[in-house]
């Protein structure tokens, strides 16, 4: 049954070809959904069955997202959680300082015996490789191509045992005008306020220059000091930590795995980061409900990626809020929703 040029999907039981609307199309290739902009020769590949990860964004055949894998099958077989594309981190992003989190003044210890949380520093949440996402809509029209998937977190006891806030997650990847928008909507089905500590761990690259010749910029005013990547509560101006920022720095001889806040916003609330090669450039923008960014790139000329990670709050934000250190912890009222977008715009490819 076709719905306005798309098929409503639950799972991946058949091969589907959707009609093309001008320059945009959406189609299924095995368990991959591909969004295409024919005019700009841009293809976004999403694998709902492996963390709902958008693992490729190619422009004229060149990938703006870093991937060490030669194919979708290899990614699914060997991809792990956060080594490729755009991993989704929920119900917490990055690290916690103990095998527990705090919400509404209460401590929630993890059950390490379930095997889905590992100590002593739990990292990256529960969902990086989740196979339970369902595609509810994949369409194209004259303006865009998109896919929306939903994860009903509350249906899975091993997740609820670790994060006992019943909720659903809806995620939409929308390709339009040379940009990929990534929108997440959380709905709190529980009877208590639900903390929001999600994030993404996207890997970016450019292809027309050696890694040591890449430059980057971080649209933030503040660097959070940390010990073992856990914020201490102390901050410093970004110019103190990275002289010359936010105008741009070089990756040559440099490495980062650091947290930044007080993001610099334009008139529409977007905070901007970018990566630049010779001509290729990837611009990444965070919506207003992404309060912080982790920027990661290891040292060495063969480490050919940089991560600009949109985060709803700082690393360990739930626990640091309990200690009175962090003041911007977000939550969702019972029956309420939280929604925000971030986006990727490659150019010069």
N, C-alpha and C positions, 0 to 999 in steps of 0.2 A: 504494500500500500504506500503510495507516494503522498507526501505532504508538502505542497508548495516547493517541489523540486528537491526534496530530500526524503530519506526513509528514516522513520523513528526506529532506533535500534535499542535492544537490550541484549548485551553480549555480542558475540561475533560468530554468527551461525551460517552466514552466506556471503557471497561476493556481490557487492552492490556497486552499480555505476549510477551516479546522479547526473541529471542534466546540467549543462554548463550555462551560466548566466553571463554573457559577455566575456569579460576577462577573468571572472572568478569561477571556481569550481571546488567541490568537495567530493572525495571518493574514498572508498575503503580498499585497502590492499592488504589482504590477510587480516591481521589484527592491528593494522596501522591505519589511522585516518590521515589523509593528506589534504591540506588546504592549499589551493594554487591561485596565484595571480599571474595569468598568462602574459599580460602586458609587461609586467616587471620581471618576468621569469623567476618568480619567487615561489618556493614550495616549503610549507611547514609540515613536518611529520610528527604525529602524536601517537603514543602507544598507551591507550587507557589500561590495558591489561598489565602494565609494568609501571605502576606509580602514576599513571596519567601524565607521563613525561613527554614533553615536546623535545625530542632528542635531535632534531635537525631543523635548521632554517637556512635553506640554500638560496642564493641569489646568483643566477647565471651559472649554476652548478657549484658555486663555492659556499661553504658552510660558515655562517656567522656564529654558530654554536660549536664549541669544541667537542669532539668525540674521538675516542681511541679505537672505536669499533668500525669494522668494514661494512657491516650490514645490520638491518633491524634484528635478524635472528641472532647474530652474535651479541648485540646489545642485550637482548632479552635473556640469553643464556649466561652471559658473563658480566652484565652491566652493574651488578651490585646496586647500591642505593644512591650514591652521590658522586659518581665519577663521569657523568655524561649529561649533556643537554641541560634540562631545567628540572632538577629534582624538587619535589614539594615537601616541605618540612612542617609537620603538624602532629600532635597538638602543641609541640614546642619546637622552636628553631634553634639550631646550634646547641650549646651546652647548658647543663644544670650543674650546680655546685654540690649536689648530693643526690642520692637515689630516692628522691621525693620532690614534690612541688607543693607550693602553698597557694591557697585560694580562699578568699572570704574569711581569713584569719585561721584557717584549718590546714593541718599538714596531711598530705596524701602520700604515704610511702608506696613505692613500687613493689610489686611482687616479682622479684628477680627469677623465681622459679619458672615463670611462664616463658622465659627465653626471648621475649621481644623487647626487653630493656636490659642494658648491660651497665655495670658500674665500673669504677666509682664515679665517673663523670658521664652520665647519660647524654647522648648526642643525637640530634636530627629527628627526634620524634619517633612515630610508629609506622609511617605510611609511605616511605620512600619507594618501596617496591610493591605496594598493595595492588592486588589483582582484582579487587572487588568493585572497581569503578564501573558504572554503567553509562553508556552513551545514550542520552535521551534526545539529542537533536544534532544533526549535521546538515548544514544547508549552505547554499550560496545564492546571492541575488546580484543585482547590478552594482552594488556598493561594497560587498565584502563576501568572504567565505568564513564559516565558523563551525566549531564543534563545542557542544556543552555536555559535560559529564557530571554525574552525581555519585556521591559516596555516602551511604547511610551508616555513619560511624556507630550509631547506637545499636545496630543489629549484631555486633560482633563482641562476644563476651570477653575475649582476651584483650581487646582494646579498652573496653569499658572498665575492666579490672584495674587498668593503669591510669585511666583518665575518666572518672565516673561522671561525666557531663554528657548527657545524651544530646547529639547534634547531627545535623546533616551538612555536607559540603557540596557546593555546586561550583564548578569551574568552567569558564568559557575561554577558549582560544579564538580570537577574531583577527583575521588577516585583512587589512584594508590600507589602501594608499601607501604601500610600502612599509607599513608598521604592523607588528604583532602585539595586540592587546591581550593581557592575561588578567582575567577578572575572577575573583574568589568571593563567594557569598557563604557565610556561616549562618545557620539557624539554630538557636538554642532551644532544645526541646525539654530541657531539665527545669526543675523548680527553683534553682539557685542561679545567681549570676555566674556566667561562664567566662573564665579568663581567656584572652586572645593573645597567643604567643607564637603564631605561625610565621612562616617565611618561605623563601625559595633560595636555592643554591645554584644559580645559573652559571654556566661556563661559556665564556665568549672568546672569540679569536678573530684575527684578521689574517689574510693569506698572502699579502703582497710585500711583506717585509719580515726580516728576521726578528725574533722575539726581543732581542736587545735594542732594536730600533723602534719598538712600539712606545707610544706615549699614552698617558691616561690622565683623567681628571676626576676628582671626587667632589660632588656638590654638597659639602658639609662644612660646618664651622668648628666642630668640636671632635676631639679624639678622646675616647674613654681609655684610661690606663687600666691594665689588666695583669693578673697573675695566672698563668696557665689558661689564658683566654677567658677568664672570669673577671668581669669588671670589679675594680676595687671601690668604685664610687667617686674616684678622682677623675677630673677631666682636664684637658689642656687645649688651647687653640690649635687648629689643624696646622697653622703656619709654624708653630713650635715643633710639632711632630714631623711634618713634611714641609720644609721650606719651599716656597713657590706654589703651594696649593692654595686655592683650587684651580689655578690657571692651567696646571698640567705638569706632570713629571715624566721621567723616563723609567722604563722597566730595567734598563741596563744595570746589572749588578745589584738590583734591589729585590727585596721580598717583603711581603705583608701578609698578616693574618690578623686584622685589626678591626675594631668596632668604631663607628663614627655616628655622631648624632647632631642635633640642631641643624637639620638638613636645610639647604638653601632652596627656597621655593620661588617659582615664577608667579605671575598674577593669577594663574589657574591652579596653583597648589602643587605643581609638579617639581620634584627635585631631580636633577640631571647628573648622570655620570657618563663618561665616554672613554672609548678605546680607539686609538688611531694608528694606522700603519702608514704606508706611503700615500695611497689614495683612499684605501678602504677605511671606513669608520663605522663603529657601532655605538649608537647613542641609547642609553638606558634611562628610563624615567620612572620615578616612584610616585604614586598618588599619596594624598595627605595622610591617610591612615597607616602608611608605612613610616614609622617614626625613626628608624635607624637603618644603617647599612653596615654589613661586614664586607670588607674588601680583602680578597685572598689571591695571592700569586706567590708560589714558591720561587726560590732562587734558581738560577741556571738557565742558559740559553735554550735548553730543550724543553723547558716547562712552558709549553705554548698555549697558555690560557690565562685569563684573568676572570675572577668572580666578583661581580657586583651583586650583593645579596640583599634583596628587600626584606625587611623584618618589621613586624607589627610592633615590636618592642626590642629593647636591648637584650643581648645574651644574658640568660639567667634572670630575666626581668621579673618573672613571677616570684622568685625567691628573694630577689633584692627589694621588691616592693614590700614584702612581709617584714624585711629588716629596716624599712623606712628609707632605703637608699635611692630607690627608683620611684619617681613620682608620676610617670606617664603610662602605667600599666592599664591596658584597655580591657573591658569586659562587656558581655552581652547580657541584658536583662532577660529573665525568663520569658520565653516566647518571642524574643527579639532577634534581630539580624545584625550582622556586620558585613560590610561589603567594601572592597577596594580593588583597584586595578594598578598594574604597572605595565610598561610597554618597551618594545625593542624596535629600533629603526636603523637598519643598515644602510649605508650609502657608499658610493664609489666602487662597488663590486663589479 
